[in-house]
Amino acid sequence: MNITISISSVATALLLCMNAHAASSTNFPTKPLRMVVPFAPGGGADLTARIISEALAKKLGQPVVVENKAGAGATIGAAYVARSAPDGYTILYTTPGPQITNPHLMKSLPYDPSDLKPISKVSVAPSVLVINSNLPVKSVNELIALAKRKPGQIRYASAGIGASSHLNGELMQTLAHIKLQHIPYKGTGEALKDLVGGNTDMAIDTLAVYMPFIKSGKLTALGVTTPTEISLLPGVAPIADSLPGYDASPMNYLSVPSKTPDNIVNILNKAVNEAIREPEVTDKLLAQGILAEGSTQQEIQALITKEQAKWQKVIDGAGLSPK
């Protein structure tokens, strides 16, 4: 009799827990959410995250508070989210670093990349191939031809080893079978200053940074890193027109701890995609040179897998893998 009662009690308790979990998932969210940005305040990712967080809060009916946890190549913020409760209330606003490039650039990470489950892509930041206007070329094809005539003599600037602006150049070298001279700087500002001043010859970095100098004629745009032409820079062809397969536009996306229930991820995915389609959000992002672009959860997961393979090949080929 006691055994029967005990089994019955356990079954009832389990059923109540399951019902409570289902109810909490169905009612999600019931309190404020945190959007962790693994970069310092004021940067491009931080500004974009704040635009999206405001729109997302309206869709979810709860505040979405942005928290900056910068440092160690975005691994501090990524680790914080990966270790958080898998309840959907702690979200990572991320760039390719934490899951796509860092695993191939760093000997060890304070988290496993698989500890993060992507929700949705939210934006793409087109980059542009720019040259100092004194360089005697007028197209990507002419630049490649010059690089083949003068291997290792064309200097390309980046924001530092492992930065997207560095890997963009490595991808170009790989696909074009050319040798450029990489000049790493301590940030985009220093790289930009030397490029405009003629101390380096070219760069492939975020359009928003270089647009004012393209408009003023101090730099010449040869190609964009997106597979197709973009409205922000009409008349400038994709690099892929000259180098088939070239696609190097950093995406931003949202992730949660991997054990977060799928139904909560689905709620977040729906809200995110609705939020970034709002004209006000689209316009604000476009003003920063960023394209709003959502996805299904399955699409972003497949894209991450594809990008991991692509950039691992580039990083290994450039000899950047940690020894």
WONOR-V350278 format. One record per backbone hydrogen bond with DSSP energy under -0.5 kcal/mol. NH is the residue of the N-H (numbers start at 1). CO is the residue of the C=O. Records with the same first field share a line. If there is no record, write none. Layout:
NH: CO / CO
This chain:
5: 1
6: 2
7: 3
8: 4
9: 5
10: 6
11: 7
12: 8
13: 9
14: 10
15: 11
16: 12
17: 13
18: 14
19: 15
20: 16
21: 17
22: 18
23: 19
24: 20
25: 21
26: 22
27: 23
28: 25
33: 63
34: 89
35: 65
36: 34 / 91
37: 67
38: 36 / 93
43: 40
47: 43
48: 44
49: 45
50: 46
51: 47
52: 48
53: 49
54: 50
55: 51
56: 52
57: 53
58: 54
59: 55
60: 56
61: 57
62: 57
65: 33 / 63
67: 35
69: 37 / 67
71: 38
74: 71
75: 72
76: 71
77: 69
78: 74
79: 75
80: 76
81: 77
82: 78
83: 79
84: 81
87: 85
91: 34
92: 255
93: 36 / 91
94: 92 / 253
100: 96
101: 96
102: 97
104: 101
105: 101 / 102
106: 102
113: 111
115: 112
116: 113
117: 256
118: 116
119: 254
120: 254
122: 252
123: 252
124: 291
125: 250
126: 124
128: 205
129: 223
130: 128 / 203
131: 220
132: 201
133: 218
135: 132
137: 135
143: 139
144: 140
145: 141
146: 142
147: 143
148: 144
149: 145
150: 146
152: 179
153: 150
154: 150
155: 153
156: 154 / 181
157: 202
158: 183
163: 160
166: 163
167: 163
168: 164
169: 165
170: 166
171: 167
172: 168
173: 169
174: 170
175: 171
176: 172
177: 173
178: 173
181: 154
182: 180
183: 156
184: 182
185: 158
187: 159 / 185
191: 187
192: 188
193: 189
194: 190
195: 191
196: 192
197: 193
198: 194 / 195
199: 194
200: 194
201: 155
202: 155
203: 130
204: 157
205: 128
207: 126
209: 206
210: 206
211: 207
213: 210
214: 210
215: 211
216: 212
217: 214
218: 213
219: 213
220: 131
222: 129
223: 129
224: 237
225: 127
233: 230
234: 231
236: 233
237: 235
239: 224
241: 238
242: 239
243: 239
246: 243
247: 245
248: 225
250: 125 / 248
252: 123
253: 94
254: 120
255: 92
256: 117
258: 115
260: 257
261: 86
264: 261
265: 261
266: 262
267: 263
268: 264
269: 265
270: 266
271: 267
272: 268
273: 269
274: 270
275: 271
276: 272
277: 273
278: 275
281: 278
282: 278
283: 279
284: 280
285: 281
286: 282
287: 283
288: 284 / 285
289: 286
290: 285
291: 124
292: 290
293: 122
300: 296
301: 297
302: 298
303: 299
304: 300
305: 301
306: 302
307: 303
308: 304
309: 305
310: 306
311: 307
312: 308
313: 309
314: 310
315: 311
316: 312
317: 313
318: 314
319: 316
320: 315
321: 315
322: 104
